[in-house]
Amino acid sequence: MTPWPRLDSPPNPRASSPDGSWWSCRSDDVDRPCDAVTDVSRETPSTPGLARRAFSSDRLVLAERYVELLATAGVERGLIGPREAPRLWERHVLNCLAVSAAIGPEASVADLGSGAGLPGVVLAIGRPDLAVTLVEPLLRRTTFLDEVVSDLGLDQVRVVRGRAEELHGREVFDVVTARALAPLNRLLGWAMPLVAAEGELMAMKGSSAEREVAEATSTLRRLHCGTPVVQELTGRDGASTATVVRVARTDRTWLG
């Protein structure tokens, strides 16, 4: 099999996904390249004014480099939908950064199904006080994440190749995040065993948030979770928002 190009490799127009969504392959896809497309744009989107307000000057440089990697290697490897490249800042990076508004200082964060690093890498860039663990089962994605972490010098970030269930009983975190990974009803079973006693799950959702909470009622009760709160968070730029379902851990006795 032809190896995936490294971050400094020349563009490969055949190694990207046909999916127009931000996430190029479904969470249950096997670890293989997506089908080729021909309309991949490798132009790195310019930095908007909102980003300059959201990131400090020293961290903005890292955010710009990350966007460049997403728009080039991320698209070429099928980790980002090719049509998403022009809107990486507004739809993805700033959206993810808005979550940091609700995370306490020096918290430990696990990003489940991190994929191309959204939101975990963005949180680490915007909040260097956070200790971030990127959990991702697929090799081609963890390879990309390892390279990004090294390229950006994110010393407070580690990449774990595996599924969330493999960490159950071994580690807990102040905050567990996930974006476009699974419906809340399923996500709870993966995430809540990783939430520390005083911590919470912050699941990034869209317009389906209220419906997913309603559908997860029995699971929330079975796992002895706190009452979910659907909250729209506003980023430091004053305009970018993220809809998050926040679920606190109130009782861990069910873990036995």
N, C-alpha and C positions, 0 to 999 in steps of 0.2 A: 504494500500500500504506500502511495506517495505521502511523505510526512507533511504535516501542516506547516505553512511558512512561519518563520519566527517574525517577531514584531518589526524587525528591520529588513524583512524580505521585500522584493519588488511585488507590485500588485499582481494578483492572479484572478483574472475576470471569471474563471470558471468555478471558483471555490466559494460560492455564496448561496444564500437561500432564496427560493422563490416566494417565500412568505412575506407579505407586506407588513406584518405586525412587527412590534419591537423585538419580540422573542421569536427567533427564527425556527426553532424546533420545539415540539411539544415536550412536556416534562417526562413523558414516558418513552421518548425516542431512544433508540439504542445509540451507542457511541460511534457515530459515523457521520461523514459529511452530509449536508443536505444537498438536494439536487441543484444543478447549476442554473444560473440565470445570466442574462446578458446586459441588464440595465442597472448595474451597480454604479453608484456615484461615489468616488473616492475623495471628493472635495471636502475638506474639513470645514464645518460651519464656523462662521465668524463668531467671536465672543460678544454676546448681547450686553447691553447696559445692566440688565437685571443681574447677570452673573457677576459683574464688577461690584455690585452692591451686596451680593450674597456671600462672596468669598473675600477674605482678607487678601492683601496684595501678594503675600508669600504663598498662600494656598491657591490663589487663582492660577498661578503658573502650573501647578500640579493638575488642577481641573482642566485646563486647556490641553495639557498633554494627554490626559485620560480621554477627553473627547476625540482628540486626534487618533488615538489608538482604537477607539470604538469605531470611528468612521472609516478606518483603513483595515487593519488586521481583524477587527471585530466583524466587519462585514464580509471580508474575504473568507473568513473561517466559518461563516454561517451562524455567528453568535448574535448578530443584530440584523434585523430585516433591512435590506438595501434601501427601501424607501424611507426608513427612519433616520438615516444619516443627517438630512438637513434640519431635523427638529430634535436633535439629541439634547441640546441645552434646555429648551423650554419644556418638552414633554417628558424627559427622562432625568437629566442631571438635577435641574432645579426642583423638579417634582420630588425626587428622592431626598434632596437636601432639606426640604421642608420638614421631614420627619424628625430631624435632629432637634427641632424646637421643643420636642416633648421628652427628650432623653436627658437624664441627669448627668452631672459632671463625673468624669472618670468611670463611666459605666462599662461593663463588659457586654458586648453585643454579638449575637450569632445571627448571620444572614443565611437562611435556609434556601437551598436551590439557587445559589447566588448567580449562576449562569455567567454573564459577562461582568458581574460585579455591581448590579443594581438591586438594592440600594447600598450594599455593604461598602464598596470602594468609595462611593460618594460621601458616605457618612465619615469614613476614615480621613478623607481629604478635608472635609469641612470642619471636623471635630478631632483634632489630633490627640485630645485627651482620652478618646475612646479606645478600648482594646477590642478589636473586631476580628471575629472568626468567620471566614467564608466557607460554608458547607456546600459541597457540590459533588455529585456522584460521577459525572462524566469526565473522562480523562482529557478530552480536547478542550473542555472548558476550564478545568483546573490548570492545565498547561498555560492557557491564556492568562488566567488569574495570577499564577506564579510570576509570569513575565511582567505583568502590569505592576504587581507589588514591588518587584525588584527594580523596574524602570523608574517608578515614582519614589522609591526609597521609603515606603510605608512600613516602618519598623514595628508599628503596633498592630500589624495585620498578619494573620496566619491563614493559610489555605488548607482545608481538610478535605481530602477526597473520600467521600462516603455519603451515606444517607443519614438523615437525622436520627433514625431509630438506632443506629450504631453507637450514638453518643448517649443514649438513655442509660441512666444509672452511673454514668462516668463523669459528666460535666453538667453544670447549670450556669445560666447567664442572667444578668440583670434585665436584659431586653433580648427578645427573639423577634426577628423581622422576617418577612417574606413578601415578595412582590410577584403577582401573576403566577403563583406556584400551584395552588389548588383551592377548591372551595373551602370555606371556613370549616364546614363540618368535618372534612378530612384533615385539614391542616392542624386542627386542635390536637388530634392524636399524636401527630409528629412533634408539635412544638411545645405543648404544655409540660411534658416531662423534663424539658430543658430549661424551664423558667424557674429562677430562684424564688425562694419563699416570699420575698418582697418585690419580685419582679413582675414583668408582664410581657405578653405577646402584643406586638404592633404589626398587624397585618395590613399591608397597603391594598386598598380596594377602590373600586370605582362606584358607579351608580348601583351596583348589585349589593352594596354593603348591608343595607337594612334587610333585604331579602335573605342574604346568607346568614345573618344573625338569627332570623326567625327559623330558618331551616335547621340550624344547629342547636336548637333548644335542648333536645334530649342529650346530646353529646356534652354540652356545657354542664348540664346537671350531673351527668355520669362522672365527669372529670372534676367535679367540685370546683368549678371555675367561678371567678367573680362575675358580676353582671357586666356584659359587654357594653362598651361605650363607642358609638360611632362619632368620630370627631374630624373636622376639617382643620388641618394645621396650615398655618401660613409661614412661609419661609422668611429669612432675614432680608430678602429683597423687597418684602412688603406686598408682593403680587403673586408669587408662585404658591400653589396650594397642593395638599395631598390629603386624600380621604383615608383615614386609618381606623381600623377596628381594634380597640384596645381591650385586652382581656387580662385581668390580674389573676395571679395564683393566690388563692386564699386557703387552700387545704391540700397538702401533699400526702395525706395518710392513705389515699387510694393506691399510691405506688407500692405500698407494702414494705 
